[in-house]
Amino acid sequence: MLDVPLVRPHKFATTTMDKQPLLLVQVRTAGGTIGIGEGVVPGGPWWGGESVETMQVIIEKYLAPVVLGRRADEITGIMLDLERVVAGAHFAKAAVDVALHDAWARALGVPVHTLLGGAFRDSIEVTWALGAAPVAQIVEEAQHKLDQRLHYSFKLKMGALDPAEDTARVVAVATALRGKAGVRVDINARWDRLTALRYLPALVEGGVELIEQPTPREQFEVLAELNRLLPVPIMADESVQSPHDALEVARRRAADVIAVKTTKCGGLARSREVVAIARAAGIACHGATSIEGPIGTAASIHFACSQPGIDYGSELFGPLLFAEELLVEPLRYAEGRVGLPAGPGLGVELNPDAVKTFTRN
């Protein structure tokens, strides 16, 4: 378990984090090949009910015995057996799934995206999540990113403040960035229907280009109502944590975009099912983040670059939020995009000294 400090506090609707806990999961084959996965959640158990502590227990006591002695290329069978042993625990299962993909690909001497059908692009756009600082400071941060040509679209978290105050804050940022960059918001499912009906039109009028998960995850009918009313896309995040959820969103036309986190879906294999359903329904998909470290981010980049259904960019910025580099060779961010790592497996190598520095206890 690692605790990696962030460059600044990152605020969600219900919590703020100044460091990101990571759980590294290692799979070693009989031939000595090592694959690494990463267990991570956005800001603790408030989002999906898991934490690095719960993931460690679940993996060590229940998931590892299912994996031991199996072939690394038995991912489909292994993941099916994990479902029979543990319900839910998608974030923990995702860490195992990625470690298996990394080990299998490294054993073959190919990149992970080859196992997913091959990459059709070598980079993807990256939206940056702005902090919860005063408006002037937020705009300054965005302008700095623009000047560095790192990001050309930005997302602001909402839901922690009074809705009127929150809306005024976001509109002020969107006004300041108008003509320079796109601005979107994530409300983390914190508003009720009436609050959303009252304030979302003001956000749209103020220049916000996309609204992510304004209302509670299970209220598909409310999300569908808002999606019909608003002239900008609604993106479903908390509402889509499984292929069945994606089918429900498609059936109700509850969103125009689905945020696909390989973590919340339970790994790369299950994420492909979500994207396939969305693509068949004409719903765009966004490569979303759980503020992963470099291992989880690299896995999501391989996934996004091999899936045409991920056609609404990404926010795979996690490592840029970390105050310290964990890789021997950092991921490549430039011109508003992040590059696909080259080499076998995930194509990245952890710096053992950095891992040791931030290992808990």
WOUR-V167571 format. One record per pair of residues at least 12 apart in sequence whose ideal C-beta (glycine too) atoms are under 10 Angstrom apart, sorted by the first residue. I is the first residue (numbers start at 1). J is the second residue. Records with the same first field share a line. If there is no record, write none. Layout:
# WOUR-V167571
I: J + J
This chain:
# WOUR-V167571
1: 21 + 22 + 23 + 24 + 39 + 52 + 53 + 55 + 56 + 358 + 359 + 360 + 361
2: 19 + 20 + 21 + 22 + 23 + 24 + 38 + 40 + 52 + 293 + 326 + 354 + 355 + 356 + 357 + 358 + 359 + 360
3: 19 + 20 + 21 + 22 + 52 + 358 + 359 + 360 + 361
4: 19 + 20 + 21 + 22 + 291 + 293 + 294 + 318 + 319 + 321 + 322 + 323 + 324 + 325 + 326 + 354 + 355 + 357 + 358
5: 18 + 19 + 20 + 321 + 322 + 323 + 324 + 358
6: 18 + 19 + 20 + 131 + 291 + 318 + 321 + 322 + 323 + 324
7: 131 + 320 + 321 + 322 + 323 + 324
8: 130 + 131 + 132 + 133 + 137 + 141 + 321 + 323
9: 131 + 132 + 133
10: 42 + 43 + 129 + 130 + 131 + 132 + 157 + 291 + 321
11: 43 + 129 + 130 + 131 + 132 + 133 + 156 + 157 + 159 + 160
12: 42 + 43 + 44 + 46 + 47 + 129 + 132 + 157 + 158 + 159 + 160 + 186 + 188 + 190 + 291
13: 43 + 46 + 47 + 157 + 158 + 159 + 160 + 161 + 166 + 186 + 187 + 188 + 189 + 190 + 191 + 213
14: 43 + 44 + 46 + 47 + 159 + 160 + 188 + 189 + 190
15: 42 + 43 + 44 + 45 + 46 + 47 + 160 + 188
16: 43 + 131 + 132 + 157 + 160
17: 42 + 43 + 44 + 291 + 321
18: 323
19: 322 + 323 + 358
20: 40 + 41 + 42 + 43 + 52 + 290 + 291 + 292 + 293 + 318 + 321 + 322 + 323 + 358
21: 39 + 40 + 41 + 43 + 44 + 51 + 52 + 53 + 55 + 293 + 358 + 360
22: 38 + 39 + 40 + 41 + 52 + 95 + 291 + 292 + 293 + 294 + 295 + 296 + 318 + 322 + 326 + 355 + 358 + 359 + 360
23: 37 + 38 + 39 + 40 + 41 + 50 + 51 + 52 + 53 + 54 + 55 + 56 + 59 + 91 + 92 + 95 + 293 + 360
24: 36 + 37 + 38 + 39 + 40 + 52 + 95 + 99 + 293 + 295 + 326 + 350 + 355 + 359
25: 37 + 38 + 39 + 55 + 56 + 59 + 60 + 63 + 64 + 67 + 92 + 94 + 95 + 96 + 97 + 98 + 99 + 100 + 102 + 295
26: 99 + 102 + 103
27: 64 + 67 + 68 + 70 + 72 + 96 + 98 + 99 + 100 + 101 + 102 + 103 + 104 + 106
28: 72 + 99 + 103
29: 71 + 72 + 100 + 103 + 104 + 106 + 107
30: 69 + 71 + 72 + 107
31: 72 + 103 + 106 + 107
32: 107
33: 72 + 102 + 103 + 104 + 105 + 106 + 107 + 108 + 109 + 344 + 345
34: 99 + 102 + 103 + 106 + 107 + 345
35: 72 + 96 + 98 + 99 + 100 + 101 + 102 + 103 + 104 + 105 + 106 + 107 + 112 + 345 + 346
36: 95 + 98 + 99 + 102 + 103 + 106 + 295 + 298 + 299 + 345 + 346 + 348 + 349 + 350
37: 59 + 92 + 93 + 94 + 95 + 96 + 97 + 98 + 99 + 100 + 101 + 102 + 103 + 267 + 295 + 296 + 299 + 346
38: 52 + 55 + 91 + 94 + 95 + 98 + 99 + 102 + 263 + 290 + 292 + 293 + 294 + 295 + 296 + 297 + 298 + 299 + 318 + 346 + 350
39: 51 + 52 + 54 + 55 + 56 + 58 + 59 + 89 + 91 + 92 + 93 + 94 + 95 + 96 + 98 + 99 + 263 + 290 + 292 + 293 + 295 + 296
40: 52 + 55 + 91 + 94 + 95 + 263 + 289 + 290 + 291 + 292 + 293 + 295 + 296 + 297 + 318
41: 54 + 55 + 90 + 91 + 92 + 261 + 263 + 264 + 290 + 291 + 292
42: 91 + 188 + 237 + 261 + 263 + 264 + 288 + 289 + 290 + 291 + 292 + 318
43: 188 + 290 + 291
45: 91
46: 188
47: 91 + 188 + 189 + 237 + 238 + 261 + 263 + 264 + 290
48: 88 + 89 + 90 + 91 + 238 + 241 + 261 + 263 + 264 + 290
49: 88 + 89 + 90 + 91
50: 88 + 89 + 90 + 91 + 92 + 94 + 263 + 264
51: 91
52: 91 + 92 + 95 + 360
53: 360
54: 89 + 91 + 92
55: 89 + 91 + 92 + 93 + 94 + 95 + 96
56: 92 + 95
57: 92
58: 82 + 85 + 86 + 88 + 89 + 91 + 92 + 93 + 95 + 96
59: 82 + 86 + 89 + 92 + 93 + 95 + 96 + 99
61: 86
62: 82 + 85 + 86 + 89 + 92
63: 78 + 81 + 82 + 85 + 86 + 89 + 92 + 93 + 95 + 96
64: 96
65: 85
66: 78 + 79 + 80 + 81 + 82 + 84 + 85 + 86 + 96
67: 79 + 81 + 82 + 96 + 99 + 100
70: 100
71: 100 + 104 + 107
72: 99 + 100 + 101 + 102 + 103 + 104 + 105 + 106 + 107 + 108
73: 100 + 101 + 103 + 104 + 105 + 107 + 108 + 115
74: 100 + 104
75: 96 + 97 + 100 + 101 + 103 + 104 + 115 + 267 + 268 + 269
76: 269
78: 93 + 96 + 97 + 100 + 269
79: 93 + 96 + 97 + 100 + 266 + 267 + 268 + 269 + 270
80: 269
82: 96 + 97 + 266 + 267
83: 266 + 270
88: 241 + 242 + 266
89: 266
90: 241 + 242 + 261 + 262 + 263 + 264 + 265 + 266 + 267 + 270
91: 261 + 262 + 263 + 264 + 265 + 266 + 267 + 290 + 296
92: 263 + 266 + 267
93: 263 + 265 + 266 + 267 + 269 + 270
94: 261 + 262 + 263 + 264 + 265 + 266 + 267 + 268 + 269 + 270 + 271 + 290 + 292 + 296 + 299
95: 263 + 266 + 267 + 295 + 296 + 299
96: 266 + 267
97: 262 + 263 + 265 + 266 + 267 + 268 + 269 + 270 + 271 + 299
98: 112 + 262 + 263 + 267 + 268 + 292 + 295 + 296 + 298 + 299 + 300 + 302 + 303 + 346
99: 267 + 295 + 299 + 345 + 346
100: 115 + 267 + 268 + 269
101: 113 + 115 + 116 + 267 + 268 + 269 + 299 + 302 + 303 + 345 + 346
102: 115 + 295 + 298 + 299 + 302 + 344 + 345 + 346 + 347 + 348
103: 345
104: 345
105: 302 + 343 + 344 + 345 + 346 + 347
106: 343 + 344 + 345 + 346 + 347
107: 344 + 345
108: 344 + 345
109: 343 + 344 + 345
110: 343 + 344 + 345
111: 298 + 302 + 305 + 306 + 340 + 341 + 342 + 343 + 344 + 345 + 346 + 347
112: 268 + 298 + 299 + 301 + 302 + 303 + 305 + 306 + 340 + 341 + 344 + 345 + 346 + 347
113: 268 + 299 + 301 + 302 + 303 + 304 + 305 + 306 + 307 + 340 + 341 + 346 + 347
114: 302 + 306 + 344
115: 268 + 269 + 302 + 306 + 345
116: 268 + 269 + 271 + 272 + 302 + 303 + 305 + 306 + 307
117: 272 + 306 + 307 + 308
118: 305 + 306
119: 301 + 302 + 304 + 305 + 306 + 307 + 340
120: 305 + 306 + 307 + 308
121: 304 + 305 + 306 + 307 + 308 + 310 + 337 + 340
122: 301 + 305 + 332 + 337 + 339 + 340 + 341 + 342
123: 301 + 304 + 305 + 314 + 332 + 333 + 334 + 335 + 336 + 337 + 338 + 339 + 340
124: 287 + 300 + 301 + 303 + 304 + 305 + 307 + 310 + 311 + 313 + 314 + 316 + 336 + 337 + 338 + 339 + 340
125: 151 + 152 + 153 + 286 + 287 + 304 + 312 + 313 + 314 + 315 + 316 + 335 + 336 + 337 + 338
126: 150 + 151 + 152 + 153 + 287 + 289 + 297 + 301 + 313 + 314 + 315 + 316 + 317 + 320 + 333 + 334 + 335 + 336 + 337 + 338
127: 151 + 152 + 153 + 154 + 155 + 181 + 182 + 183 + 184 + 210 + 286 + 287 + 288 + 289 + 312 + 313 + 314 + 315 + 316 + 317 + 336
128: 141 + 142 + 145 + 146 + 150 + 151 + 152 + 153 + 154 + 155 + 181 + 315 + 317 + 320 + 321 + 333 + 336
129: 151 + 154 + 155 + 156 + 157 + 184 + 186 + 289 + 291 + 315 + 317 + 318 + 320 + 321
130: 142 + 145 + 151 + 154 + 155 + 156 + 157 + 170 + 173 + 177 + 183
131: 156 + 157 + 321
132: 156 + 157 + 158 + 160 + 161 + 166 + 169
134: 169 + 172
135: 168 + 169 + 170 + 171 + 172 + 173 + 175 + 176
136: 172 + 173 + 176
138: 154 + 156 + 169 + 170 + 172 + 173 + 176 + 177
139: 154 + 172 + 173 + 174 + 175 + 176 + 177 + 180
140: 176
141: 154
142: 154 + 156 + 173 + 176 + 177 + 180 + 181 + 183
143: 176 + 177 + 180 + 181
145: 181 + 317 + 320 + 336
146: 177 + 180 + 181 + 336
148: 333 + 334
149: 333 + 334 + 335 + 336 + 337
150: 317 + 320 + 333 + 334 + 335 + 336 + 337 + 338
151: 181 + 182 + 315 + 317 + 320 + 333 + 335 + 336 + 337
152: 180 + 181 + 182 + 313 + 335 + 336 + 337
153: 177 + 181 + 182 + 183 + 184 + 209 + 210 + 313 + 315 + 336
154: 173 + 174 + 177 + 180 + 181 + 182 + 183 + 184 + 185 + 315
155: 182 + 183 + 184 + 185 + 186 + 208 + 210 + 212 + 235 + 315 + 317
156: 169 + 170 + 173 + 174 + 183 + 184 + 185 + 186 + 187 + 203 + 208
157: 170 + 185 + 186 + 187 + 188 + 190 + 212
158: 170 + 185 + 186 + 187 + 188 + 190 + 191 + 199 + 203 + 208 + 211 + 212 + 214
159: 185 + 186 + 187 + 188 + 189 + 190 + 191 + 195 + 213 + 214
160: 187 + 188 + 190
161: 190
163: 187 + 190 + 191 + 192 + 195 + 196 + 198 + 199 + 200 + 202
164: 195 + 198 + 199 + 202
166: 185 + 187 + 190 + 191 + 199 + 203
167: 185 + 195 + 198 + 199 + 200 + 201 + 202 + 203 + 206 + 208
168: 199 + 202 + 206
170: 183 + 184 + 185 + 199 + 202 + 203 + 206 + 207 + 208
171: 183 + 202 + 203 + 204 + 205 + 206 + 207 + 208
172: 206
173: 185 + 206 + 207 + 208
174: 203 + 204 + 205 + 206 + 207 + 208 + 209
175: 206 + 207
176: 207
177: 207
178: 206 + 207
179: 207
181: 209 + 336
182: 207 + 208 + 209 + 210 + 313
183: 203 + 206 + 207 + 208 + 209 + 210
184: 203 + 208 + 209 + 210 + 211 + 212 + 232 + 233 + 235 + 257 + 286 + 315
185: 200 + 203 + 208 + 209 + 210 + 211 + 212 + 213 + 214 + 235
186: 210 + 211 + 212 + 213 + 214 + 235 + 237 + 238 + 259 + 288 + 315
187: 199 + 200 + 203 + 211 + 212 + 213 + 214 + 215 + 237 + 238
188: 212 + 213 + 214 + 217 + 237 + 238
189: 212 + 213 + 214 + 215 + 216 + 217 + 218 + 219 + 223 + 236 + 237 + 238 + 239
190: 213 + 214 + 215 + 216
191: 213 + 214 + 215 + 216 + 222 + 226
192: 214 + 215 + 216 + 219 + 222
193: 214 + 215 + 216 + 219 + 221 + 222 + 223 + 225 + 226
195: 214 + 215
196: 211 + 214 + 215 + 219 + 222 + 223 + 225 + 226 + 229 + 230 + 234
197: 214 + 215 + 222 + 225 + 226 + 229
199: 214
200: 214 + 215 + 226 + 229 + 230 + 232 + 234
201: 229 + 230 + 231
203: 230 + 232
204: 229 + 230 + 231 + 232
205: 231
207: 232
208: 230 + 232
209: 232 + 233
210: 230 + 232 + 233 + 234 + 235 + 256 + 257 + 286 + 312
211: 223 + 226 + 227 + 230 + 232 + 233 + 234 + 235 + 255 + 257
212: 233 + 234 + 235 + 236 + 237 + 238 + 255 + 257 + 259 + 286 + 288 + 315
213: 234 + 235 + 236 + 237 + 238 + 239 + 240 + 255 + 259
214: 226 + 230 + 234 + 235
215: 234 + 238 + 239
216: 238 + 239
217: 236 + 237 + 238 + 239 + 240 + 241 + 245
218: 238 + 239 + 245 + 248
219: 239 + 254
220: 236 + 239 + 240 + 245 + 248 + 249 + 251 + 252 + 253 + 254 + 255
221: 252 + 254
222: 254
223: 235 + 236 + 239 + 248 + 249 + 252 + 253 + 254 + 255
224: 248 + 249 + 251 + 252 + 253 + 254 + 255
225: 252 + 254
226: 254 + 255
227: 249 + 252 + 253 + 254 + 255 + 256 + 257
228: 253 + 254
230: 256
232: 256
233: 255 + 256 + 257 + 283 + 284 + 286 + 312
234: 249 + 253 + 254 + 255 + 256 + 257
235: 255 + 256 + 257 + 258 + 259 + 283 + 284 + 285 + 286 + 288 + 312
236: 248 + 249 + 254 + 255 + 256 + 257 + 258 + 259 + 278 + 283 + 286
237: 255 + 257 + 258 + 259 + 260 + 261 + 264 + 286 + 288
238: 259 + 264
239: 254 + 255 + 258 + 259
240: 254 + 255 + 258 + 259 + 260 + 261 + 264 + 265 + 274 + 277 + 278 + 283 + 285 + 288
241: 261 + 263 + 264 + 265 + 266 + 270 + 274
242: 264 + 265 + 266 + 270 + 273 + 274
243: 265 + 266 + 270 + 271 + 272 + 273 + 274 + 275 + 276 + 277 + 278
244: 273 + 274 + 277
245: 258 + 264 + 265 + 274 + 277
246: 258 + 260 + 265 + 273 + 274 + 275 + 276 + 277 + 278 + 279 + 280 + 281 + 283 + 285
247: 273 + 274 + 277 + 278 + 280 + 281
248: 277
249: 274 + 277 + 278 + 281 + 283
250: 277 + 278 + 279 + 280 + 281 + 282 + 283
251: 281
253: 281 + 282 + 283
254: 283
255: 278 + 283 + 284
256: 282 + 283 + 284 + 312
257: 278 + 283 + 284 + 285 + 286 + 288 + 311 + 312 + 313
258: 274 + 275 + 277 + 278 + 279 + 281 + 283 + 284 + 285 + 286 + 288 + 309 + 310 + 312
259: 285 + 286 + 287 + 288 + 289 + 312 + 314 + 315
260: 272 + 274 + 275 + 278 + 285 + 286 + 287 + 288 + 300 + 303 + 304 + 307 + 309 + 310 + 312 + 314
261: 274 + 286 + 287 + 288 + 289 + 290 + 292 + 296 + 300 + 315
262: 274 + 287 + 288 + 289 + 290 + 292 + 296 + 297 + 299 + 300 + 302 + 303 + 304
263: 288 + 289 + 290 + 291 + 292 + 296 + 299 + 300
264: 288 + 290
265: 288 + 303
267: 299 + 303
268: 299 + 300 + 302 + 303 + 306 + 307
271: 285 + 287 + 299 + 300 + 303 + 304 + 307 + 309 + 310
272: 303 + 306 + 307 + 309
274: 309
275: 287 + 303 + 304 + 307 + 308 + 309 + 310 + 311
276: 307 + 309
277: 309
278: 309 + 310 + 311
279: 307 + 308 + 309 + 310 + 311
280: 309
283: 309 + 311 + 312
284: 309 + 310 + 311 + 312 + 313
285: 304 + 307 + 308 + 309 + 310 + 311 + 312 + 313 + 314
286: 304 + 310 + 311 + 312 + 313 + 314 + 315
287: 300 + 301 + 303 + 304 + 305 + 307 + 310 + 311 + 312 + 313 + 314 + 315 + 316 + 338
288: 300 + 304 + 310 + 312 + 314 + 315 + 316
289: 314 + 315 + 316 + 317 + 318 + 321
290: 318
291: 315 + 317 + 318 + 319 + 321 + 322
292: 316 + 317 + 318 + 319
293: 318 + 319 + 321 + 322 + 326 + 327 + 350 + 358
294: 318 + 319 + 322 + 325 + 326 + 327 + 329 + 330 + 331 + 341 + 346 + 348 + 349 + 350 + 351 + 354
295: 318 + 319 + 326 + 327 + 346 + 348 + 350
296: 316 + 318 + 319 + 346
297: 314 + 316 + 317 + 318 + 319 + 320 + 322 + 327 + 331 + 338 + 341 + 346 + 348
298: 316 + 319 + 327 + 331 + 338 + 340 + 341 + 345 + 346 + 347 + 348
299: 316 + 341 + 345 + 346 + 348
300: 314 + 315 + 316 + 318 + 338
301: 314 + 316 + 331 + 332 + 338 + 339 + 340 + 341 + 346 + 347 + 348
302: 340 + 341 + 345 + 346 + 347
303: 316
304: 316 + 338 + 340
305: 338 + 339 + 340 + 341
306: 340
313: 336 + 337
314: 337 + 338
316: 331 + 333 + 337 + 338
317: 331 + 333 + 338
318: 331 + 338
319: 331 + 333 + 338 + 348
320: 333 + 338
322: 354 + 358
324: 351 + 354 + 357 + 358
325: 351 + 354
326: 348 + 349 + 350 + 351 + 352 + 353 + 354 + 355 + 357 + 358
327: 341 + 348 + 349 + 350 + 351 + 354
328: 348 + 349 + 350 + 351 + 352 + 353 + 354
329: 341 + 342 + 343 + 347 + 348 + 349 + 351
330: 348 + 351
331: 347 + 348
